[in-house]
């Protein structure tokens, strides 16, 4: 995916904010345009000539006329002239009230003066422009020397308001809103540090194969592999993903004929580990594998719920070994004198699918058992719980950022599958997770991009 395709894809995801910004700015522009629709502009044009003198007109006379025109342009808007204009107009108290309405300019390279007047009433705009012209001509006629001024075009009431129409302003507002929304999306995309697609992977993560890309609707469109509601539904992308995983495991097996243990890991909670673990287990069981799913999630154990199973009996029955001291509610607990009261893992619970069972760890009154057991103890307890009868053992783990449970599970596992939630998992967090797996010596089979 090149950079243009990447930005277009992300724009398709952010189309709602772009539309929202466009509508807000467009509505604001329409409101402003309707509340201040613009004024009517009328204009009058004056011609300035030097006082006639005998002789031939020379270049100096022309230059003097242009200078005189510039001088008159400045004089028209002086306070005495505007006060005289105000005295002849109804509802105008002083010339100061007219200063913002009147604009006088000299037409370049001519002897013409243009008087522009803006007003909310077209008749009033024309009246003010003509009155200004008349008052200034009368004032100039009282001057014994100078030039003559003639009105060559009187002001007439304009037909429409000055500036673009209401609809044009609204359309310009919509265009500005769309541009602003696009700039926000482009900036958000440029600064975004999360994984969206395989092109965003960096470092060691970029060298891992992509086992599958699961989209938002894949789970919704899935079908249950049997008539029972207590088996996770499967869709074609999940089946393809399971086939890729099983093929990777077959290539990695080598001469080892024991059960292959795979930890499903992710950097944060809610990225789809449990759902993926359950569906991989169902897919492998449908292919004839004997599969055991082990719930290592000490924060939110929910793997059993995927199959309609209750939490195993015997909760709160696990205690640390006799040589371990822990704190229970801020009070130190002395050694119990027993090696362990209750096994670390409950007995396997068979699902409705032949060859697929679920194992959950036991809860404890002193917190998560995963905090007090070693890798060797976990391996022994896991071997006892599964009885080595499985071809494939999948671990549903706690999020890597949560704590020790993931580290323990990955040390027990032979392989790991990394689940990445698109638009959610930071690239740096994924790199830390890959580095942690490399530190424990756990081989990463690949990456699954979820909810793209």
Secondary structure as a PSIPRED ss2 file (coil, helix, strand):
# PSIPRED VFORMAT (PSIPRED V4.0)

   1 X C   1.000  0.000  0.000
   2 X C   1.000  0.000  0.000
   3 X H   0.000  1.000  0.000
   4 X H   0.000  1.000  0.000
   5 X H   0.000  1.000  0.000
   6 X H   0.000  1.000  0.000
   7 X H   0.000  1.000  0.000
   8 X H   0.000  1.000  0.000
   9 X H   0.000  1.000  0.000
  10 X H   0.000  1.000  0.000
  11 X H   0.000  1.000  0.000
  12 X H   0.000  1.000  0.000
  13 X H   0.000  1.000  0.000
  14 X C   1.000  0.000  0.000
  15 X H   0.000  1.000  0.000
  16 X H   0.000  1.000  0.000
  17 X H   0.000  1.000  0.000
  18 X H   0.000  1.000  0.000
  19 X H   0.000  1.000  0.000
  20 X H   0.000  1.000  0.000
  21 X H   0.000  1.000  0.000
  22 X H   0.000  1.000  0.000
  23 X H   0.000  1.000  0.000
  24 X H   0.000  1.000  0.000
  25 X H   0.000  1.000  0.000
  26 X H   0.000  1.000  0.000
  27 X H   0.000  1.000  0.000
  28 X H   0.000  1.000  0.000
  29 X H   0.000  1.000  0.000
  30 X H   0.000  1.000  0.000
  31 X H   0.000  1.000  0.000
  32 X H   0.000  1.000  0.000
  33 X H   0.000  1.000  0.000
  34 X H   0.000  1.000  0.000
  35 X H   0.000  1.000  0.000
  36 X C   1.000  0.000  0.000
  37 X C   1.000  0.000  0.000
  38 X C   1.000  0.000  0.000
  39 X C   1.000  0.000  0.000
  40 X E   0.000  0.000  1.000
  41 X E   0.000  0.000  1.000
  42 X E   0.000  0.000  1.000
  43 X E   0.000  0.000  1.000
  44 X E   0.000  0.000  1.000
  45 X E   0.000  0.000  1.000
  46 X E   0.000  0.000  1.000
  47 X E   0.000  0.000  1.000
  48 X E   0.000  0.000  1.000
  49 X E   0.000  0.000  1.000
  50 X E   0.000  0.000  1.000
  51 X C   1.000  0.000  0.000
  52 X C   1.000  0.000  0.000
  53 X C   1.000  0.000  0.000
  54 X C   1.000  0.000  0.000
  55 X C   1.000  0.000  0.000
  56 X C   1.000  0.000  0.000
  57 X C   1.000  0.000  0.000
  58 X C   1.000  0.000  0.000
  59 X H   0.000  1.000  0.000
  60 X H   0.000  1.000  0.000
  61 X H   0.000  1.000  0.000
  62 X H   0.000  1.000  0.000
  63 X H   0.000  1.000  0.000
  64 X H   0.000  1.000  0.000
  65 X H   0.000  1.000  0.000
  66 X H   0.000  1.000  0.000
  67 X H   0.000  1.000  0.000
  68 X H   0.000  1.000  0.000
  69 X H   0.000  1.000  0.000
  70 X H   0.000  1.000  0.000
  71 X H   0.000  1.000  0.000
  72 X H   0.000  1.000  0.000
  73 X H   0.000  1.000  0.000
  74 X H   0.000  1.000  0.000
  75 X H   0.000  1.000  0.000
  76 X H   0.000  1.000  0.000
  77 X C   1.000  0.000  0.000
  78 X C   1.000  0.000  0.000
  79 X H   0.000  1.000  0.000
  80 X H   0.000  1.000  0.000
  81 X H   0.000  1.000  0.000
  82 X H   0.000  1.000  0.000
  83 X H   0.000  1.000  0.000
  84 X H   0.000  1.000  0.000
  85 X H   0.000  1.000  0.000
  86 X H   0.000  1.000  0.000
  87 X H   0.000  1.000  0.000
  88 X C   1.000  0.000  0.000
  89 X C   1.000  0.000  0.000
  90 X C   1.000  0.000  0.000
  91 X C   1.000  0.000  0.000
  92 X C   1.000  0.000  0.000
  93 X C   1.000  0.000  0.000
  94 X C   1.000  0.000  0.000
  95 X H   0.000  1.000  0.000
  96 X H   0.000  1.000  0.000
  97 X H   0.000  1.000  0.000
  98 X H   0.000  1.000  0.000
  99 X C   1.000  0.000  0.000
 100 X C   1.000  0.000  0.000
 101 X C   1.000  0.000  0.000
 102 X E   0.000  0.000  1.000
 103 X E   0.000  0.000  1.000
 104 X E   0.000  0.000  1.000
 105 X E   0.000  0.000  1.000
 106 X E   0.000  0.000  1.000
 107 X C   1.000  0.000  0.000
 108 X C   1.000  0.000  0.000
 109 X C   1.000  0.000  0.000
 110 X C   1.000  0.000  0.000
 111 X C   1.000  0.000  0.000
 112 X E   0.000  0.000  1.000
 113 X E   0.000  0.000  1.000
 114 X E   0.000  0.000  1.000
 115 X E   0.000  0.000  1.000
 116 X E   0.000  0.000  1.000
 117 X E   0.000  0.000  1.000
 118 X E   0.000  0.000  1.000
 119 X E   0.000  0.000  1.000
 120 X C   1.000  0.000  0.000
 121 X C   1.000  0.000  0.000
 122 X H   0.000  1.000  0.000
 123 X H   0.000  1.000  0.000
 124 X H   0.000  1.000  0.000
 125 X H   0.000  1.000  0.000
 126 X H   0.000  1.000  0.000
 127 X H   0.000  1.000  0.000
 128 X H   0.000  1.000  0.000
 129 X H   0.000  1.000  0.000
 130 X H   0.000  1.000  0.000
 131 X H   0.000  1.000  0.000
 132 X H   0.000  1.000  0.000
 133 X H   0.000  1.000  0.000
 134 X H   0.000  1.000  0.000
 135 X H   0.000  1.000  0.000
 136 X H   0.000  1.000  0.000
 137 X H   0.000  1.000  0.000
 138 X H   0.000  1.000  0.000
 139 X H   0.000  1.000  0.000
 140 X H   0.000  1.000  0.000
 141 X H   0.000  1.000  0.000
 142 X C   1.000  0.000  0.000
 143 X C   1.000  0.000  0.000
 144 X C   1.000  0.000  0.000
 145 X C   1.000  0.000  0.000
 146 X C   1.000  0.000  0.000
 147 X E   0.000  0.000  1.000
 148 X E   0.000  0.000  1.000
 149 X E   0.000  0.000  1.000
 150 X E   0.000  0.000  1.000
 151 X E   0.000  0.000  1.000
 152 X E   0.000  0.000  1.000
 153 X E   0.000  0.000  1.000
 154 X C   1.000  0.000  0.000
 155 X C   1.000  0.000  0.000
 156 X C   1.000  0.000  0.000
 157 X C   1.000  0.000  0.000
 158 X C   1.000  0.000  0.000
 159 X C   1.000  0.000  0.000
 160 X C   1.000  0.000  0.000
 161 X E   0.000  0.000  1.000
 162 X C   1.000  0.000  0.000
 163 X C   1.000  0.000  0.000
 164 X C   1.000  0.000  0.000
 165 X C   1.000  0.000  0.000
 166 X H   0.000  1.000  0.000
 167 X H   0.000  1.000  0.000
 168 X H   0.000  1.000  0.000
 169 X H   0.000  1.000  0.000
 170 X H   0.000  1.000  0.000
 171 X H   0.000  1.000  0.000
 172 X H   0.000  1.000  0.000
 173 X H   0.000  1.000  0.000
 174 X H   0.000  1.000  0.000
 175 X H   0.000  1.000  0.000
 176 X H   0.000  1.000  0.000
 177 X H   0.000  1.000  0.000
 178 X H   0.000  1.000  0.000
 179 X H   0.000  1.000  0.000
 180 X H   0.000  1.000  0.000
 181 X H   0.000  1.000  0.000
 182 X H   0.000  1.000  0.000
 183 X H   0.000  1.000  0.000
 184 X H   0.000  1.000  0.000
 185 X H   0.000  1.000  0.000
 186 X H   0.000  1.000  0.000
 187 X H   0.000  1.000  0.000
 188 X H   0.000  1.000  0.000
 189 X H   0.000  1.000  0.000
 190 X H   0.000  1.000  0.000
 191 X H   0.000  1.000  0.000
 192 X C   1.000  0.000  0.000
 193 X C   1.000  0.000  0.000
 194 X E   0.000  0.000  1.000
 195 X C   1.000  0.000  0.000
 196 X C   1.000  0.000  0.000
 197 X C   1.000  0.000  0.000
 198 X H   0.000  1.000  0.000
 199 X H   0.000  1.000  0.000
 200 X H   0.000  1.000  0.000
 201 X C   1.000  0.000  0.000
 202 X C   1.000  0.000  0.000
 203 X H   0.000  1.000  0.000
 204 X H   0.000  1.000  0.000
 205 X H   0.000  1.000  0.000
 206 X H   0.000  1.000  0.000
 207 X C   1.000  0.000  0.000
 208 X C   1.000  0.000  0.000
 209 X C   1.000  0.000  0.000
 210 X E   0.000  0.000  1.000
 211 X E   0.000  0.000  1.000
 212 X E   0.000  0.000  1.000
 213 X E   0.000  0.000  1.000
 214 X C   1.000  0.000  0.000
 215 X C   1.000  0.000  0.000
 216 X C   1.000  0.000  0.000
 217 X C   1.000  0.000  0.000
 218 X C   1.000  0.000  0.000
 219 X C   1.000  0.000  0.000
 220 X C   1.000  0.000  0.000
 221 X C   1.000  0.000  0.000
 222 X C   1.000  0.000  0.000
 223 X E   0.000  0.000  1.000
 224 X C   1.000  0.000  0.000
 225 X C   1.000  0.000  0.000
 226 X C   1.000  0.000  0.000
 227 X C   1.000  0.000  0.000
 228 X C   1.000  0.000  0.000
 229 X C   1.000  0.000  0.000
 230 X C   1.000  0.000  0.000
 231 X C   1.000  0.000  0.000
 232 X C   1.000  0.000  0.000
 233 X C   1.000  0.000  0.000
 234 X E   0.000  0.000  1.000
 235 X C   1.000  0.000  0.000
 236 X H   0.000  1.000  0.000
 237 X H   0.000  1.000  0.000
 238 X H   0.000  1.000  0.000
 239 X H   0.000  1.000  0.000
 240 X H   0.000  1.000  0.000
 241 X H   0.000  1.000  0.000
 242 X H   0.000  1.000  0.000
 243 X H   0.000  1.000  0.000
 244 X H   0.000  1.000  0.000
 245 X H   0.000  1.000  0.000
 246 X H   0.000  1.000  0.000
 247 X H   0.000  1.000  0.000
 248 X H   0.000  1.000  0.000
 249 X H   0.000  1.000  0.000
 250 X H   0.000  1.000  0.000
 251 X H   0.000  1.000  0.000
 252 X H   0.000  1.000  0.000
 253 X H   0.000  1.000  0.000
 254 X C   1.000  0.000  0.000
 255 X C   1.000  0.000  0.000
 256 X C   1.000  0.000  0.000
 257 X C   1.000  0.000  0.000
 258 X C   1.000  0.000  0.000
 259 X C   1.000  0.000  0.000
 260 X E   0.000  0.000  1.000
 261 X E   0.000  0.000  1.000
 262 X E   0.000  0.000  1.000
 263 X E   0.000  0.000  1.000
 264 X E   0.000  0.000  1.000
 265 X E   0.000  0.000  1.000
 266 X C   1.000  0.000  0.000
 267 X C   1.000  0.000  0.000
 268 X C   1.000  0.000  0.000
 269 X C   1.000  0.000  0.000
 270 X C   1.000  0.000  0.000
 271 X C   1.000  0.000  0.000
 272 X C   1.000  0.000  0.000
 273 X H   0.000  1.000  0.000
 274 X H   0.000  1.000  0.000
 275 X H   0.000  1.000  0.000
 276 X H   0.000  1.000  0.000
 277 X H   0.000  1.000  0.000
 278 X H   0.000  1.000  0.000
 279 X H   0.000  1.000  0.000
 280 X H   0.000  1.000  0.000
 281 X H   0.000  1.000  0.000
 282 X H   0.000  1.000  0.000
 283 X H   0.000  1.000  0.000
 284 X H   0.000  1.000  0.000
 285 X H   0.000  1.000  0.000
 286 X H   0.000  1.000  0.000
 287 X C   1.000  0.000  0.000
 288 X C   1.000  0.000  0.000
 289 X C   1.000  0.000  0.000
 290 X C   1.000  0.000  0.000
 291 X E   0.000  0.000  1.000
 292 X E   0.000  0.000  1.000
 293 X E   0.000  0.000  1.000
 294 X E   0.000  0.000  1.000
 295 X E   0.000  0.000  1.000
 296 X C   1.000  0.000  0.000
 297 X C   1.000  0.000  0.000
 298 X C   1.000  0.000  0.000
 299 X C   1.000  0.000  0.000
 300 X C   1.000  0.000  0.000
 301 X C   1.000  0.000  0.000
 302 X C   1.000  0.000  0.000
 303 X C   1.000  0.000  0.000
 304 X H   0.000  1.000  0.000
 305 X H   0.000  1.000  0.000
 306 X H   0.000  1.000  0.000
 307 X H   0.000  1.000  0.000
 308 X C   1.000  0.000  0.000
 309 X C   1.000  0.000  0.000
 310 X C   1.000  0.000  0.000
 311 X C   1.000  0.000  0.000
 312 X C   1.000  0.000  0.000
 313 X C   1.000  0.000  0.000
 314 X C   1.000  0.000  0.000
 315 X C   1.000  0.000  0.000
 316 X C   1.000  0.000  0.000
 317 X C   1.000  0.000  0.000
 318 X E   0.000  0.000  1.000
 319 X C   1.000  0.000  0.000
 320 X C   1.000  0.000  0.000
 321 X C   1.000  0.000  0.000
 322 X C   1.000  0.000  0.000
 323 X C   1.000  0.000  0.000
 324 X C   1.000  0.000  0.000
 325 X C   1.000  0.000  0.000
 326 X E   0.000  0.000  1.000
 327 X E   0.000  0.000  1.000
 328 X E   0.000  0.000  1.000
 329 X C   1.000  0.000  0.000
 330 X C   1.000  0.000  0.000
 331 X E   0.000  0.000  1.000
 332 X E   0.000  0.000  1.000
 333 X E   0.000  0.000  1.000
 334 X C   1.000  0.000  0.000
 335 X C   1.000  0.000  0.000
 336 X C   1.000  0.000  0.000
 337 X C   1.000  0.000  0.000
 338 X C   1.000  0.000  0.000
 339 X C   1.000  0.000  0.000
 340 X C   1.000  0.000  0.000
 341 X C   1.000  0.000  0.000
 342 X C   1.000  0.000  0.000
 343 X C   1.000  0.000  0.000
 344 X C   1.000  0.000  0.000
 345 X E   0.000  0.000  1.000
 346 X C   1.000  0.000  0.000
 347 X C   1.000  0.000  0.000
 348 X C   1.000  0.000  0.000
 349 X E   0.000  0.000  1.000
 350 X E   0.000  0.000  1.000
 351 X C   1.000  0.000  0.000
 352 X C   1.000  0.000  0.000
 353 X C   1.000  0.000  0.000
 354 X C   1.000  0.000  0.000
 355 X C   1.000  0.000  0.000
 356 X E   0.000  0.000  1.000
 357 X E   0.000  0.000  1.000
 358 X E   0.000  0.000  1.000
 359 X E   0.000  0.000  1.000
 360 X E   0.000  0.000  1.000
 361 X E   0.000  0.000  1.000
 362 X C   1.000  0.000  0.000
 363 X C   1.000  0.000  0.000
 364 X E   0.000  0.000  1.000
 365 X C   1.000  0.000  0.000
 366 X C   1.000  0.000  0.000
 367 X C   1.000  0.000  0.000
 368 X C   1.000  0.000  0.000
 369 X H   0.000  1.000  0.000
 370 X H   0.000  1.000  0.000
 371 X H   0.000  1.000  0.000
 372 X C   1.000  0.000  0.000
 373 X C   1.000  0.000  0.000
 374 X C   1.000  0.000  0.000
 375 X H   0.000  1.000  0.000
 376 X H   0.000  1.000  0.000
 377 X H   0.000  1.000  0.000
 378 X H   0.000  1.000  0.000
 379 X H   0.000  1.000  0.000
 380 X H   0.000  1.000  0.000
 381 X H   0.000  1.000  0.000
 382 X H   0.000  1.000  0.000
 383 X H   0.000  1.000  0.000
 384 X H   0.000  1.000  0.000
 385 X H   0.000  1.000  0.000
 386 X H   0.000  1.000  0.000
 387 X C   1.000  0.000  0.000
 388 X C   1.000  0.000  0.000
 389 X C   1.000  0.000  0.000
 390 X C   1.000  0.000  0.000
 391 X C   1.000  0.000  0.000
 392 X E   0.000  0.000  1.000
 393 X E   0.000  0.000  1.000
 394 X E   0.000  0.000  1.000
 395 X E   0.000  0.000  1.000
 396 X E   0.000  0.000  1.000
 397 X C   1.000  0.000  0.000
 398 X C   1.000  0.000  0.000
 399 X C   1.000  0.000  0.000
 400 X C   1.000  0.000  0.000
 401 X C   1.000  0.000  0.000
 402 X C   1.000  0.000  0.000
 403 X C   1.000  0.000  0.000
 404 X H   0.000  1.000  0.000
 405 X H   0.000  1.000  0.000
 406 X H   0.000  1.000  0.000
 407 X H   0.000  1.000  0.000
 408 X H   0.000  1.000  0.000
 409 X H   0.000  1.000  0.000
 410 X H   0.000  1.000  0.000
 411 X H   0.000  1.000  0.000
 412 X H   0.000  1.000  0.000
 413 X C   1.000  0.000  0.000
 414 X C   1.000  0.000  0.000
 415 X E   0.000  0.000  1.000
 416 X E   0.000  0.000  1.000
 417 X E   0.000  0.000  1.000
 418 X E   0.000  0.000  1.000
 419 X E   0.000  0.000  1.000
 420 X E   0.000  0.000  1.000
 421 X E   0.000  0.000  1.000
 422 X C   1.000  0.000  0.000
 423 X C   1.000  0.000  0.000
 424 X C   1.000  0.000  0.000
 425 X C   1.000  0.000  0.000
 426 X E   0.000  0.000  1.000
 427 X H   0.000  1.000  0.000
 428 X H   0.000  1.000  0.000
 429 X H   0.000  1.000  0.000
 430 X H   0.000  1.000  0.000
 431 X H   0.000  1.000  0.000
 432 X H   0.000  1.000  0.000
 433 X H   0.000  1.000  0.000
 434 X H   0.000  1.000  0.000
 435 X H   0.000  1.000  0.000
 436 X H   0.000  1.000  0.000
 437 X H   0.000  1.000  0.000
 438 X H   0.000  1.000  0.000
 439 X H   0.000  1.000  0.000
 440 X H   0.000  1.000  0.000
 441 X C   1.000  0.000  0.000
 442 X C   1.000  0.000  0.000
 443 X E   0.000  0.000  1.000
 444 X E   0.000  0.000  1.000
 445 X E   0.000  0.000  1.000
 446 X E   0.000  0.000  1.000
 447 X E   0.000  0.000  1.000
 448 X E   0.000  0.000  1.000
 449 X E   0.000  0.000  1.000
 450 X E   0.000  0.000  1.000
 451 X C   1.000  0.000  0.000
 452 X C   1.000  0.000  0.000
